[in-house]
């Protein structure tokens, strides 16, 4: 997957935000992530399975994110 982000944040700050699946994730993404729906299901070195959605959305996503470090190392 490839996408562009317009932000004043540094590339390192963006990488950290996208790959942070700790208890800080709801605070980092507080404008777009509903903390009531955030659930980290599994996590390992360089991968995570999380369930999350936006506030008020009837939809939620369970995503497997693999190769977190590799994807941003190439950018």
Jmol script that loads the backbone (N, CA, C; Angstrom):
load data "model"
ATOM      1  N   UNK A   1       0.844  -1.154   0.000  1.00  0.00           N
ATOM      2  CA  UNK A   1       0.000   0.000   0.000  1.00  0.00           C
ATOM      3  C   UNK A   1       0.897   1.226   0.000  1.00  0.00           C
ATOM      4  N   UNK A   2       0.496   2.220  -0.750  1.00  0.00           N
ATOM      5  CA  UNK A   2       1.220   3.489  -0.784  1.00  0.00           C
ATOM      6  C   UNK A   2       0.208   4.627  -0.677  1.00  0.00           C
ATOM      7  N   UNK A   3       0.556   5.633   0.092  1.00  0.00           N
ATOM      8  CA  UNK A   3      -0.295   6.796   0.213  1.00  0.00           C
ATOM      9  C   UNK A   3       0.560   7.997   0.572  1.00  0.00           C
ATOM     10  N   UNK A   4       0.019   9.180   0.354  1.00  0.00           N
ATOM     11  CA  UNK A   4       0.697  10.431   0.670  1.00  0.00           C
ATOM     12  C   UNK A   4       0.024  11.074   1.875  1.00  0.00           C
ATOM     13  N   UNK A   5       0.828  11.755   2.667  1.00  0.00           N
ATOM     14  CA  UNK A   5       0.325  12.443   3.855  1.00  0.00           C
ATOM     15  C   UNK A   5       0.831  13.880   3.825  1.00  0.00           C
ATOM     16  N   UNK A   6      -0.084  14.818   3.916  1.00  0.00           N
ATOM     17  CA  UNK A   6       0.288  16.229   4.043  1.00  0.00           C
ATOM     18  C   UNK A   6       0.280  16.583   5.519  1.00  0.00           C
ATOM     19  N   UNK A   7       1.444  16.929   6.047  1.00  0.00           N
ATOM     20  CA  UNK A   7       1.559  17.218   7.467  1.00  0.00           C
ATOM     21  C   UNK A   7       2.787  18.073   7.728  1.00  0.00           C
ATOM     22  N   UNK A   8       2.786  18.731   8.866  1.00  0.00           N
ATOM     23  CA  UNK A   8       3.959  19.479   9.307  1.00  0.00           C
ATOM     24  C   UNK A   8       4.900  18.589  10.118  1.00  0.00           C
ATOM     25  N   UNK A   9       4.441  17.385  10.418  1.00  0.00           N
ATOM     26  CA  UNK A   9       5.252  16.447  11.192  1.00  0.00           C
ATOM     27  C   UNK A   9       6.422  15.950  10.349  1.00  0.00           C
ATOM     28  N   UNK A  10       7.484  15.560  11.017  1.00  0.00           N
ATOM     29  CA  UNK A  10       8.647  15.009  10.325  1.00  0.00           C
ATOM     30  C   UNK A  10       8.330  13.589   9.858  1.00  0.00           C
ATOM     31  N   UNK A  11       9.072  13.077   8.891  1.00  0.00           N
ATOM     32  CA  UNK A  11       8.864  11.676   8.467  1.00  0.00           C
ATOM     33  C   UNK A  11       8.962  10.695   9.640  1.00  0.00           C
ATOM     34  N   UNK A  12       9.870  10.946  10.567  1.00  0.00           N
ATOM     35  CA  UNK A  12      10.010  10.063  11.733  1.00  0.00           C
ATOM     36  C   UNK A  12       8.777  10.126  12.628  1.00  0.00           C
ATOM     37  N   UNK A  13       8.213  11.304  12.827  1.00  0.00           N
ATOM     38  CA  UNK A  13       6.997  11.433  13.637  1.00  0.00           C
ATOM     39  C   UNK A  13       5.824  10.705  12.977  1.00  0.00           C
ATOM     40  N   UNK A  14       5.717  10.805  11.672  1.00  0.00           N
ATOM     41  CA  UNK A  14       4.650  10.108  10.941  1.00  0.00           C
ATOM     42  C   UNK A  14       4.828   8.604  11.071  1.00  0.00           C
ATOM     43  N   UNK A  15       6.044   8.118  10.882  1.00  0.00           N
ATOM     44  CA  UNK A  15       6.315   6.677  11.006  1.00  0.00           C
ATOM     45  C   UNK A  15       5.953   6.181  12.394  1.00  0.00           C
ATOM     46  N   UNK A  16       6.352   6.927  13.418  1.00  0.00           N
ATOM     47  CA  UNK A  16       6.041   6.514  14.790  1.00  0.00           C
ATOM     48  C   UNK A  16       4.536   6.493  15.041  1.00  0.00           C
ATOM     49  N   UNK A  17       3.813   7.482  14.521  1.00  0.00           N
ATOM     50  CA  UNK A  17       2.359   7.528  14.729  1.00  0.00           C
ATOM     51  C   UNK A  17       1.665   6.352  14.049  1.00  0.00           C
ATOM     52  N   UNK A  18       2.053   6.057  12.822  1.00  0.00           N
ATOM     53  CA  UNK A  18       1.411   4.961  12.096  1.00  0.00           C
ATOM     54  C   UNK A  18       1.720   3.594  12.705  1.00  0.00           C
ATOM     55  N   UNK A  19       2.890   3.455  13.298  1.00  0.00           N
ATOM     56  CA  UNK A  19       3.299   2.139  13.791  1.00  0.00           C
ATOM     57  C   UNK A  19       3.153   1.970  15.297  1.00  0.00           C
ATOM     58  N   UNK A  20       2.612   2.971  15.978  1.00  0.00           N
ATOM     59  CA  UNK A  20       2.430   2.883  17.426  1.00  0.00           C
ATOM     60  C   UNK A  20       1.102   2.193  17.737  1.00  0.00           C
ATOM     61  N   UNK A  21       1.185   0.969  18.204  1.00  0.00           N
ATOM     62  CA  UNK A  21      -0.011   0.210  18.582  1.00  0.00           C
ATOM     63  C   UNK A  21      -0.058  -0.007  20.089  1.00  0.00           C
ATOM     64  N   UNK A  22       0.515   0.925  20.831  1.00  0.00           N
ATOM     65  CA  UNK A  22       0.482   0.858  22.286  1.00  0.00           C
ATOM     66  C   UNK A  22      -0.789   1.529  22.792  1.00  0.00           C
ATOM     67  N   UNK A  23      -0.890   1.670  24.100  1.00  0.00           N
ATOM     68  CA  UNK A  23      -2.038   2.353  24.700  1.00  0.00           C
ATOM     69  C   UNK A  23      -2.070   3.831  24.318  1.00  0.00           C
ATOM     70  N   UNK A  24      -0.998   4.344  23.724  1.00  0.00           N
ATOM     71  CA  UNK A  24      -0.952   5.743  23.271  1.00  0.00           C
ATOM     72  C   UNK A  24      -1.716   5.966  21.963  1.00  0.00           C
ATOM     73  N   UNK A  25      -2.002   4.930  21.192  1.00  0.00           N
ATOM     74  CA  UNK A  25      -2.622   5.093  19.870  1.00  0.00           C
ATOM     75  C   UNK A  25      -3.908   5.928  19.907  1.00  0.00           C
ATOM     76  N   UNK A  26      -4.834   5.680  20.826  1.00  0.00           N
ATOM     77  CA  UNK A  26      -6.044   6.517  20.860  1.00  0.00           C
ATOM     78  C   UNK A  26      -5.751   8.000  21.119  1.00  0.00           C
ATOM     79  N   UNK A  27      -4.704   8.303  21.885  1.00  0.00           N
ATOM     80  CA  UNK A  27      -4.340   9.712  22.114  1.00  0.00           C
ATOM     81  C   UNK A  27      -3.692  10.321  20.877  1.00  0.00           C
ATOM     82  N   UNK A  28      -2.849   9.555  20.198  1.00  0.00           N
ATOM     83  CA  UNK A  28      -2.177  10.048  18.992  1.00  0.00           C
ATOM     84  C   UNK A  28      -3.199  10.362  17.906  1.00  0.00           C
ATOM     85  N   UNK A  29      -4.170   9.478  17.745  1.00  0.00           N
ATOM     86  CA  UNK A  29      -5.182   9.609  16.683  1.00  0.00           C
ATOM     87  C   UNK A  29      -6.514  10.086  17.263  1.00  0.00           C
ATOM     88  N   UNK A  30      -6.484  10.983  18.252  1.00  0.00           N
ATOM     89  CA  UNK A  30      -7.693  11.375  18.982  1.00  0.00           C
ATOM     90  C   UNK A  30      -8.753  12.059  18.112  1.00  0.00           C
ATOM     91  N   UNK A  31      -8.400  12.570  16.953  1.00  0.00           N
ATOM     92  CA  UNK A  31      -9.396  13.203  16.081  1.00  0.00           C
ATOM     93  C   UNK A  31     -10.100  12.207  15.167  1.00  0.00           C
ATOM     94  N   UNK A  32      -9.500  11.046  14.967  1.00  0.00           N
ATOM     95  CA  UNK A  32     -10.067  10.096  13.998  1.00  0.00           C
ATOM     96  C   UNK A  32     -10.291   8.692  14.540  1.00  0.00           C
ATOM     97  N   UNK A  33      -9.860   8.416  15.747  1.00  0.00           N
ATOM     98  CA  UNK A  33      -9.979   7.067  16.306  1.00  0.00           C
ATOM     99  C   UNK A  33     -10.886   7.098  17.528  1.00  0.00           C
ATOM    100  N   UNK A  34     -11.883   6.238  17.535  1.00  0.00           N
ATOM    101  CA  UNK A  34     -12.777   6.124  18.685  1.00  0.00           C
ATOM    102  C   UNK A  34     -12.116   5.209  19.715  1.00  0.00           C
ATOM    103  N   UNK A  35     -11.721   5.734  20.868  1.00  0.00           N
ATOM    104  CA  UNK A  35     -11.038   4.894  21.855  1.00  0.00           C
ATOM    105  C   UNK A  35     -11.886   3.731  22.358  1.00  0.00           C
ATOM    106  N   UNK A  36     -13.214   3.857  22.235  1.00  0.00           N
ATOM    107  CA  UNK A  36     -14.092   2.764  22.669  1.00  0.00           C
ATOM    108  C   UNK A  36     -13.983   1.550  21.752  1.00  0.00           C
ATOM    109  N   UNK A  37     -13.575   1.768  20.515  1.00  0.00           N
ATOM    110  CA  UNK A  37     -13.497   0.648  19.568  1.00  0.00           C
ATOM    111  C   UNK A  37     -12.076   0.128  19.389  1.00  0.00           C
ATOM    112  N   UNK A  38     -11.088   0.832  19.930  1.00  0.00           N
ATOM    113  CA  UNK A  38      -9.698   0.398  19.728  1.00  0.00           C
ATOM    114  C   UNK A  38      -9.399  -0.838  20.560  1.00  0.00           C
ATOM    115  N   UNK A  39      -8.891  -1.837  19.894  1.00  0.00           N
ATOM    116  CA  UNK A  39      -8.518  -3.080  20.574  1.00  0.00           C
ATOM    117  C   UNK A  39      -7.307  -3.670  19.866  1.00  0.00           C
ATOM    118  N   UNK A  40      -6.207  -3.771  20.561  1.00  0.00           N
ATOM    119  CA  UNK A  40      -5.027  -4.437  20.031  1.00  0.00           C
ATOM    120  C   UNK A  40      -5.192  -5.920  20.302  1.00  0.00           C
ATOM    121  N   UNK A  41      -5.328  -6.695  19.253  1.00  0.00           N
ATOM    122  CA  UNK A  41      -5.598  -8.125  19.421  1.00  0.00           C
ATOM    123  C   UNK A  41      -4.336  -8.952  19.530  1.00  0.00           C
ATOM    124  N   UNK A  42      -3.345  -8.623  18.718  1.00  0.00           N
ATOM    125  CA  UNK A  42      -2.058  -9.329  18.762  1.00  0.00           C
ATOM    126  C   UNK A  42      -0.982  -8.382  18.283  1.00  0.00           C
ATOM    127  N   UNK A  43       0.244  -8.595  18.766  1.00  0.00           N
ATOM    128  CA  UNK A  43       1.354  -7.769  18.314  1.00  0.00           C
ATOM    129  C   UNK A  43       2.639  -8.547  18.442  1.00  0.00           C
ATOM    130  N   UNK A  44       3.506  -8.349  17.466  1.00  0.00           N
ATOM    131  CA  UNK A  44       4.819  -8.966  17.486  1.00  0.00           C
ATOM    132  C   UNK A  44       5.833  -7.972  16.969  1.00  0.00           C
ATOM    133  N   UNK A  45       7.031  -8.441  16.729  1.00  0.00           N
ATOM    134  CA  UNK A  45       8.088  -7.572  16.228  1.00  0.00           C
ATOM    135  C   UNK A  45       7.821  -7.228  14.766  1.00  0.00           C
ATOM    136  N   UNK A  46       7.372  -6.009  14.508  1.00  0.00           N
ATOM    137  CA  UNK A  46       7.118  -5.562  13.147  1.00  0.00           C
ATOM    138  C   UNK A  46       5.728  -5.844  12.614  1.00  0.00           C
ATOM    139  N   UNK A  47       4.775  -6.285  13.456  1.00  0.00           N
ATOM    140  CA  UNK A  47       3.414  -6.540  12.988  1.00  0.00           C
ATOM    141  C   UNK A  47       2.423  -6.319  14.121  1.00  0.00           C
ATOM    142  N   UNK A  48       1.169  -6.088  13.736  1.00  0.00           N
ATOM    143  CA  UNK A  48       0.108  -5.889  14.727  1.00  0.00           C
ATOM    144  C   UNK A  48      -1.237  -6.225  14.095  1.00  0.00           C
ATOM    145  N   UNK A  49      -2.148  -6.736  14.917  1.00  0.00           N
ATOM    146  CA  UNK A  49      -3.539  -6.943  14.520  1.00  0.00           C
ATOM    147  C   UNK A  49      -4.367  -6.088  15.471  1.00  0.00           C
ATOM    148  N   UNK A  50      -5.092  -5.106  14.904  1.00  0.00           N
ATOM    149  CA  UNK A  50      -5.852  -4.181  15.730  1.00  0.00           C
ATOM    150  C   UNK A  50      -7.251  -3.995  15.158  1.00  0.00           C
ATOM    151  N   UNK A  51      -8.191  -3.675  16.049  1.00  0.00           N
ATOM    152  CA  UNK A  51      -9.567  -3.341  15.662  1.00  0.00           C
ATOM    153  C   UNK A  51      -9.773  -1.886  16.051  1.00  0.00           C
ATOM    154  N   UNK A  52     -10.249  -1.066  15.097  1.00  0.00           N
ATOM    155  CA  UNK A  52     -10.476   0.343  15.398  1.00  0.00           C
ATOM    156  C   UNK A  52     -11.471   0.936  14.411  1.00  0.00           C
ATOM    157  N   UNK A  53     -12.038   2.098  14.793  1.00  0.00           N
ATOM    158  CA  UNK A  53     -12.959   2.816  13.906  1.00  0.00           C
ATOM    159  C   UNK A  53     -12.966   4.295  14.290  1.00  0.00           C
ATOM    160  N   UNK A  54     -13.654   5.072  13.482  1.00  0.00           N
ATOM    161  CA  UNK A  54     -13.810   6.503  13.741  1.00  0.00           C
ATOM    162  C   UNK A  54     -15.040   6.731  14.616  1.00  0.00           C
ATOM    163  N   UNK A  55     -15.045   7.811  15.396  1.00  0.00           N
ATOM    164  CA  UNK A  55     -16.215   8.102  16.233  1.00  0.00           C
ATOM    165  C   UNK A  55     -17.487   8.252  15.393  1.00  0.00           C
ATOM    166  N   UNK A  56     -18.565   7.640  15.843  1.00  0.00           N
ATOM    167  CA  UNK A  56     -19.844   7.737  15.164  1.00  0.00           C
ATOM    168  C   UNK A  56     -19.995   6.854  13.948  1.00  0.00           C
ATOM    169  N   UNK A  57     -18.953   6.156  13.585  1.00  0.00           N
ATOM    170  CA  UNK A  57     -19.012   5.299  12.403  1.00  0.00           C
ATOM    171  C   UNK A  57     -19.649   3.955  12.752  1.00  0.00           C
ATOM    172  N   UNK A  58     -20.544   3.460  11.892  1.00  0.00           N
ATOM    173  CA  UNK A  58     -21.106   2.135  12.134  1.00  0.00           C
ATOM    174  C   UNK A  58     -20.144   1.022  11.690  1.00  0.00           C
ATOM    175  N   UNK A  59     -19.016   1.409  11.091  1.00  0.00           N
ATOM    176  CA  UNK A  59     -18.051   0.437  10.574  1.00  0.00           C
ATOM    177  C   UNK A  59     -16.795   0.427  11.423  1.00  0.00           C
ATOM    178  N   UNK A  60     -16.152  -0.718  11.494  1.00  0.00           N
ATOM    179  CA  UNK A  60     -14.863  -0.827  12.147  1.00  0.00           C
ATOM    180  C   UNK A  60     -13.995  -1.754  11.318  1.00  0.00           C
ATOM    181  N   UNK A  61     -12.717  -1.703  11.553  1.00  0.00           N
ATOM    182  CA  UNK A  61     -11.747  -2.455  10.765  1.00  0.00           C
ATOM    183  C   UNK A  61     -10.920  -3.314  11.693  1.00  0.00           C
ATOM    184  N   UNK A  62     -10.702  -4.541  11.278  1.00  0.00           N
ATOM    185  CA  UNK A  62      -9.695  -5.387  11.912  1.00  0.00           C
ATOM    186  C   UNK A  62      -8.602  -5.525  10.873  1.00  0.00           C
ATOM    187  N   UNK A  63      -7.428  -5.006  11.192  1.00  0.00           N
ATOM    188  CA  UNK A  63      -6.351  -4.976  10.205  1.00  0.00           C
ATOM    189  C   UNK A  63      -5.121  -5.695  10.713  1.00  0.00           C
ATOM    190  N   UNK A  64      -4.485  -6.393   9.813  1.00  0.00           N
ATOM    191  CA  UNK A  64      -3.184  -6.999  10.074  1.00  0.00           C
ATOM    192  C   UNK A  64      -2.163  -6.111   9.389  1.00  0.00           C
ATOM    193  N   UNK A  65      -1.310  -5.495  10.169  1.00  0.00           N
ATOM    194  CA  UNK A  65      -0.280  -4.621   9.634  1.00  0.00           C
ATOM    195  C   UNK A  65       1.041  -5.356   9.772  1.00  0.00           C
ATOM    196  N   UNK A  66       1.669  -5.666   8.634  1.00  0.00           N
ATOM    197  CA  UNK A  66       2.893  -6.461   8.608  1.00  0.00           C
ATOM    198  C   UNK A  66       4.032  -5.627   8.052  1.00  0.00           C
ATOM    199  N   UNK A  67       5.204  -5.891   8.516  1.00  0.00           N
ATOM    200  CA  UNK A  67       6.380  -5.224   7.979  1.00  0.00           C
ATOM    201  C   UNK A  67       6.416  -3.747   8.274  1.00  0.00           C
ATOM    202  N   UNK A  68       6.042  -3.372   9.473  1.00  0.00           N
ATOM    203  CA  UNK A  68       5.957  -1.969   9.826  1.00  0.00           C
ATOM    204  C   UNK A  68       7.294  -1.261   9.601  1.00  0.00           C
ATOM    205  N   UNK A  69       8.352  -1.844  10.025  1.00  0.00           N
ATOM    206  CA  UNK A  69       9.657  -1.197   9.886  1.00  0.00           C
ATOM    207  C   UNK A  69      10.111  -1.190   8.427  1.00  0.00           C
ATOM    208  N   UNK A  70       9.913  -2.273   7.724  1.00  0.00           N
ATOM    209  CA  UNK A  70      10.354  -2.364   6.336  1.00  0.00           C
ATOM    210  C   UNK A  70       9.641  -1.368   5.447  1.00  0.00           C
ATOM    211  N   UNK A  71       8.348  -1.196   5.651  1.00  0.00           N
ATOM    212  CA  UNK A  71       7.562  -0.296   4.807  1.00  0.00           C
ATOM    213  C   UNK A  71       8.068   1.135   4.922  1.00  0.00           C
ATOM    214  N   UNK A  72       8.449   1.566   6.097  1.00  0.00           N
ATOM    215  CA  UNK A  72       8.883   2.942   6.275  1.00  0.00           C
ATOM    216  C   UNK A  72      10.377   3.106   6.030  1.00  0.00           C
ATOM    217  N   UNK A  73      11.126   2.034   6.059  1.00  0.00           N
ATOM    218  CA  UNK A  73      12.549   2.119   5.795  1.00  0.00           C
ATOM    219  C   UNK A  73      12.822   2.476   4.341  1.00  0.00           C
ATOM    220  N   UNK A  74      11.911   2.078   3.443  1.00  0.00           N
ATOM    221  CA  UNK A  74      12.089   2.330   2.017  1.00  0.00           C
ATOM    222  C   UNK A  74      11.710   3.744   1.617  1.00  0.00           C
ATOM    223  N   UNK A  75      10.900   4.407   2.425  1.00  0.00           N
ATOM    224  CA  UNK A  75      10.361   5.729   2.051  1.00  0.00           C
ATOM    225  C   UNK A  75      11.413   6.809   2.024  1.00  0.00           C
TER     226      UNK A  75
END
end "model"
wireframe off; spacefill off
backbone 0.3
color backbone group
